[in-house]
Amino acid sequence: TIDISQLHKELGYFTFDPGFVATASCRSSITYLDGDKGILEYRGYPIEQLAESSTFTEVCYLLLHGELPNKDDLSKFDHTITTHTMLHEAMKRFYSGFRRDAHPMSTMVGVVGALSSFYHHGEDIHDPEHRKITAHRLIAKMPTIAAWSYRYANGQPMVYPKNSLDYSSNFLHMMFSMPTEEYTPDPLYVKALDLLLILHADHEQNASTSTVRLAGSSGANPFAALSAGIASLWGPAHGGANEAVIRMLQDIVDSDNDVAHYVARAKDKSDRFRLMGFGHRVYKNFDPRAVIIRKTCMDLLAKLGPDNEYQALFDTAHELEKIALADDYFVKRNLYPNVDFYSGIILLAMGIPLNMFTVIFAMARTVGWISQWNEMIADDDFRIGRPRQLYTGANTRDYVDIENR
Ligand code: ACO
């Protein structure tokens, strides 16, 4: 590793690295990723073990504090989270300013940014206690914000959080409960959702996390910085891919399963089409999250029975994966299924609508974003992020009056 900032100071060196392919923007002790070997660890714990044995709130504690909680720590943490699940009543009116059928991600960008107006005065980001409360507020409120975005887009009444429920059950309750009938979340779906939240909780310096860090590096309000991260996540090259995968799979199923045609399109450079849910900047091997999610998806569909309506999507995805992995184009470029490839089928099977997929990703990633923000502010080397550029514009020239142009 070369410390360019030192070389810059001593010798005036610059690097040109569009897309930050080979530039570390920070030191971090939160998440370890080895893209060649397909390894992902949170605070040193392999993702496979956390997926098997942990819960989402336990993973939140781990990411924030660096260590697994004991029973007492976890029960206090869970309790603290439940004390912050409500939104200020005025926020309900804020929702009604959005277009009637707004995409829930657009609402989420706005609502999370707007919360900075509630948590602004007298809040000092350099006070660790304040940063802890901010993390608790965000983790606690995000399911409420997410579910209300959905309820608003559907013209349904907002459902308040129920603090006797665990994190994932509470989200499903706010999504699906109706004043007219009692809703009990299916334990199968609660477990699947909790697993998806664990797998999406952090992924080191991806586009949205780097956005949160860069926005926050100016000392900006953390709610505003997270809102910027949510905006970044929304793009189809990042978190928006889970929604795009299902649209692609549905198109393939509707085209009589002409999988080969879609693979050929993805290889054709004159066509902007890409296989959604395929490829990753860092993983040049299997994304370990995709392996876990594919298995969970298979188990869930098996429990729903052979005639379940999502089987066709899964079979098509599986076929696509097989064809692509045997194709030179994908092999040479190390393109494997990523976290988004199978996750959407699980969400669909749970009754989650397509436009909520990236919202759920944002809900999960909130703990990663705020842990990374916290780590950045606490770092002794903390300074504003300010990339440089290679200027390619005009040389110096004199202003010409409009009559003489
Ligand atoms: N389908 C077809 N070809 C692809 C795909 C794909 N999904 N992904 C990359 N390639 C090709 C590119 O065309 C390029 O080919 P070339 O060398 O002949 O020009 C080569 O593979 C390298 O691709 P880049 O775009 O340079 O890779 P980069 O690291 O910049 O992009 C990304 C990674 C954005 C994930 C890309 O693979 C992609 O667009 N995938 C589809 C969208 C997706 O699934 N995003 C989710 C990522 S995971 C997440 O953010 C949660």
Boltz pocket constraint, residues with backbone or C-beta under 6 A from the ligand:
constraints:
  - pocket:
      binder: B
      contacts: [[A, 19], [A, 206], [A, 236], [A, 237], [A, 238], [A, 239], [A, 241], [A, 266], [A, 267], [A, 273], [A, 274], [A, 275], [A, 276], [A, 277], [A, 278], [A, 279], [A, 280], [A, 281], [A, 282], [A, 333], [A, 335], [A, 338], [A, 339], [A, 340]]
      max_distance: 6.0
